[in-house]
Amino acid sequence: MRTEKPKLLAGGNPQIPKGYGDAPIEAYLSAVPGWKQQVCKALDRIICETVPGVEKAVKWNTPLYGMEKDVYFTGYHCMKAYVKVSFFKGALLDPPPPETSKVENVRYFHIREDDPIDEAQLADWMKQASKLPGEKM
């Protein structure tokens, strides 16, 4: 049986079918190209270690994490020059992630190729975000 590699969309973001649980996340992580794969795998590990019982899904070619099905507190997406980490209630985090959004309360954190990954800060944000009401998607 031959399986096709996922198509890479703009910025190298893999096109992964919608799905719930570990399998679609693993498919996404396996398909991410270059340095972004290490970043995305680190994000998945940090979230899973920090938030026991986290629910996972891939929707709109984006890994999403929440405390209940279809209600998410974070996700990430490969862009051309960085991996964009979205916090759907990020304005309520202390300190809030630095990148703002046109959507109320949404904040982003961008990780570029040569950026060191501040695992302690990301874990703190994930822990805080997981305790807030998520966004239904």
Buried (B, 14 or more C-beta within 10 A) or exposed (E): EEEEEBEBEEBBBBEBEEBBEEEBBBBBBEBBEEBBBBBBBBBBEBBBEBBEEBBBBBBEBBBBBBBEEBBBBBBBBBBEEBBBBBBBBBBBBEEBBEBEBEEEBBBBBBBEEEEEBEBEEBBBBBBBBBEBEBBEB
